[in-house]
Amino acid sequence: MKQEGAKRNLFTILENFVGAKVLFEEGVPIKFLPKIIFVAVIILFYIGNSHIADRTVRKIEKLKVRVDDLRADYTTLKADLMYSSKQSEVAKRVEVYGLKESLKAPYKIRIEKNEY
Protein backbone atom coordinates (compact mmCIF):
# COMPACT_ATOMS: atom_id res chain seq x y z
CA MET A 1 0.00 0.00 0.00
CA LYS A 2 2.88 2.36 0.70
CA GLN A 3 4.24 1.86 -2.80
CA GLU A 4 0.99 3.09 -4.32
CA GLY A 5 1.05 6.13 -2.06
CA ALA A 6 4.62 6.90 -3.12
CA LYS A 7 3.65 6.84 -6.82
CA ARG A 8 0.79 9.27 -6.39
CA ASN A 9 1.49 12.52 -8.16
CA LEU A 10 -0.54 15.23 -9.85
CA PHE A 11 -1.24 13.19 -12.99
CA THR A 12 -2.44 10.08 -11.16
CA ILE A 13 -4.72 12.20 -8.97
CA LEU A 14 -6.07 13.95 -12.08
CA GLU A 15 -6.56 10.63 -13.87
CA ASN A 16 -8.49 9.20 -10.93
CA PHE A 17 -10.59 12.36 -10.65
CA VAL A 18 -11.53 12.43 -14.36
CA GLY A 19 -12.02 8.70 -14.61
CA ALA A 20 -10.05 8.36 -17.86
CA LYS A 21 -9.27 4.68 -17.21
CA VAL A 22 -12.95 3.79 -17.46
CA LEU A 23 -13.35 5.64 -20.77
CA PHE A 24 -10.35 4.07 -22.49
CA GLU A 25 -10.52 0.47 -21.21
CA GLU A 26 -11.84 -0.77 -24.55
CA GLY A 27 -9.99 1.78 -26.72
CA VAL A 28 -10.88 5.26 -27.89
CA PRO A 29 -14.64 5.72 -28.10
CA ILE A 30 -15.70 6.66 -31.63
CA LYS A 31 -18.53 8.85 -30.38
CA PHE A 32 -15.99 11.44 -29.14
CA LEU A 33 -14.04 11.51 -32.41
CA PRO A 34 -16.00 14.36 -34.14
CA LYS A 35 -15.70 16.57 -31.07
CA ILE A 36 -11.97 15.82 -30.75
CA ILE A 37 -11.41 16.60 -34.44
CA PHE A 38 -13.42 19.82 -34.12
CA VAL A 39 -11.40 20.97 -31.11
CA ALA A 40 -8.15 20.03 -32.89
CA VAL A 41 -9.14 22.07 -35.98
CA ILE A 42 -10.04 25.07 -33.80
CA ILE A 43 -6.68 24.79 -31.99
CA LEU A 44 -4.81 24.62 -35.31
CA PHE A 45 -6.75 27.62 -36.60
CA TYR A 46 -5.93 29.56 -33.43
CA ILE A 47 -2.21 28.73 -33.67
CA GLY A 48 -2.10 29.65 -37.36
CA ASN A 49 -3.96 32.89 -36.72
CA SER A 50 -1.48 33.92 -34.02
CA HIS A 51 1.46 33.17 -36.31
CA ILE A 52 -0.07 35.28 -39.06
CA ALA A 53 -0.74 38.12 -36.60
CA ASP A 54 2.86 38.00 -35.32
CA ARG A 55 4.21 38.04 -38.88
CA THR A 56 1.99 41.02 -39.71
CA VAL A 57 3.19 42.92 -36.65
CA ARG A 58 6.82 42.28 -37.64
CA LYS A 59 6.11 43.53 -41.18
CA ILE A 60 4.44 46.66 -39.81
CA GLU A 61 7.46 47.38 -37.60
CA LYS A 62 9.85 46.97 -40.56
CA LEU A 63 7.68 49.25 -42.68
CA LYS A 64 7.56 51.88 -39.93
CA VAL A 65 11.36 51.97 -39.86
CA ARG A 66 11.47 52.20 -43.65
CA VAL A 67 8.90 55.02 -43.69
CA ASP A 68 10.95 56.94 -41.11
CA ASP A 69 14.07 56.54 -43.27
CA LEU A 70 12.23 57.64 -46.40
CA ARG A 71 10.73 60.62 -44.55
CA ALA A 72 14.22 61.71 -43.47
CA ASP A 73 15.49 61.33 -47.05
CA TYR A 74 12.53 63.32 -48.36
CA THR A 75 13.14 66.14 -45.88
CA THR A 76 16.83 66.30 -46.78
CA LEU A 77 16.15 66.30 -50.53
CA LYS A 78 13.43 68.92 -50.15
CA ALA A 79 15.79 71.22 -48.22
CA ASP A 80 18.50 70.75 -50.89
CA LEU A 81 16.01 71.52 -53.66
CA MET A 82 14.74 74.61 -51.85
CA TYR A 83 18.32 75.86 -51.50
CA SER A 84 19.30 75.11 -55.09
CA SER A 85 16.15 76.73 -56.51
CA LYS A 86 16.83 80.11 -54.88
CA GLN A 87 17.25 82.92 -57.38
CA SER A 88 20.88 83.58 -56.38
CA GLU A 89 21.83 79.89 -56.76
CA VAL A 90 20.12 79.62 -60.16
CA ALA A 91 21.93 82.79 -61.30
CA LYS A 92 25.29 81.26 -60.30
CA ARG A 93 24.54 78.07 -62.23
CA VAL A 94 23.41 79.70 -65.48
CA GLU A 95 26.27 82.19 -65.48
CA VAL A 96 28.42 79.43 -67.05
CA TYR A 97 26.13 79.42 -70.12
CA GLY A 98 26.37 83.20 -70.54
CA LEU A 99 22.95 83.99 -69.12
CA LYS A 100 22.56 86.95 -66.76
CA GLU A 101 19.81 88.26 -64.56
CA SER A 102 17.63 90.95 -66.04
CA LEU A 103 17.94 94.26 -64.28
CA LYS A 104 14.62 95.54 -65.64
CA ALA A 105 11.42 94.78 -63.83
CA PRO A 106 9.00 92.47 -65.67
CA TYR A 107 5.96 94.02 -67.29
CA LYS A 108 2.56 92.69 -68.24
CA ILE A 109 1.54 92.29 -71.86
CA ARG A 110 -2.09 93.24 -72.41
CA ILE A 111 -4.08 92.07 -75.39
CA GLU A 112 -7.51 93.44 -76.16
CA LYS A 113 -10.35 91.03 -76.86
CA ASN A 114 -10.71 91.94 -80.54
CA GLU A 115 -6.98 92.21 -81.18
CA TYR A 116 -6.21 88.56 -81.45
C-alpha positions in Angstrom: 0.0 0.0 0.0 2.9 2.4 0.7 4.2 1.9 -2.8 1.0 3.1 -4.3 1.1 6.1 -2.1 4.6 6.9 -3.1 3.6 6.8 -6.8 0.8 9.3 -6.4 1.5 12.5 -8.2 -0.5 15.2 -9.9 -1.2 13.2 -13.0 -2.4 10.1 -11.2 -4.7 12.2 -9.0 -6.1 14.0 -12.1 -6.6 10.6 -13.9 -8.5 9.2 -10.9 -10.6 12.4 -10.7 -11.5 12.4 -14.4 -12.0 8.7 -14.6 -10.1 8.4 -17.9 -9.3 4.7 -17.2 -12.9 3.8 -17.5 -13.4 5.6 -20.8 -10.3 4.1 -22.5 -10.5 0.5 -21.2 -11.8 -0.8 -24.6 -10.0 1.8 -26.7 -10.9 5.3 -27.9 -14.6 5.7 -28.1 -15.7 6.7 -31.6 -18.5 8.8 -30.4 -16.0 11.4 -29.1 -14.0 11.5 -32.4 -16.0 14.4 -34.1 -15.7 16.6 -31.1 -12.0 15.8 -30.7 -11.4 16.6 -34.4 -13.4 19.8 -34.1 -11.4 21.0 -31.1 -8.1 20.0 -32.9 -9.1 22.1 -36.0 -10.0 25.1 -33.8 -6.7 24.8 -32.0 -4.8 24.6 -35.3 -6.8 27.6 -36.6 -5.9 29.6 -33.4 -2.2 28.7 -33.7 -2.1 29.7 -37.4 -4.0 32.9 -36.7 -1.5 33.9 -34.0 1.5 33.2 -36.3 -0.1 35.3 -39.1 -0.7 38.1 -36.6 2.9 38.0 -35.3 4.2 38.0 -38.9 2.0 41.0 -39.7 3.2 42.9 -36.6 6.8 42.3 -37.6 6.1 43.5 -41.2 4.4 46.7 -39.8 7.5 47.4 -37.6 9.8 47.0 -40.6 7.7 49.2 -42.7 7.6 51.9 -39.9 11.4 52.0 -39.9 11.5 52.2 -43.7 8.9 55.0 -43.7 10.9 56.9 -41.1 14.1 56.5 -43.3 12.2 57.6 -46.4 10.7 60.6 -44.6 14.2 61.7 -43.5 15.5 61.3 -47.0 12.5 63.3 -48.4 13.1 66.1 -45.9 16.8 66.3 -46.8 16.1 66.3 -50.5 13.4 68.9 -50.1 15.8 71.2 -48.2 18.5 70.8 -50.9 16.0 71.5 -53.7 14.7 74.6 -51.8 18.3 75.9 -51.5 19.3 75.1 -55.1 16.2 76.7 -56.5 16.8 80.1 -54.9 17.3 82.9 -57.4 20.9 83.6 -56.4 21.8 79.9 -56.8 20.1 79.6 -60.2 21.9 82.8 -61.3 25.3 81.3 -60.3 24.5 78.1 -62.2 23.4 79.7 -65.5 26.3 82.2 -65.5 28.4 79.4 -67.0 26.1 79.4 -70.1 26.4 83.2 -70.5 23.0 84.0 -69.1 22.6 86.9 -66.8 19.8 88.3 -64.6 17.6 91.0 -66.0 17.9 94.3 -64.3 14.6 95.5 -65.6 11.4 94.8 -63.8 9.0 92.5 -65.7 6.0 94.0 -67.3 2.6 92.7 -68.2 1.5 92.3 -71.9 -2.1 93.2 -72.4 -4.1 92.1 -75.4 -7.5 93.4 -76.2 -10.3 91.0 -76.9 -10.7 91.9 -80.5 -7.0 92.2 -81.2 -6.2 88.6 -81.5 
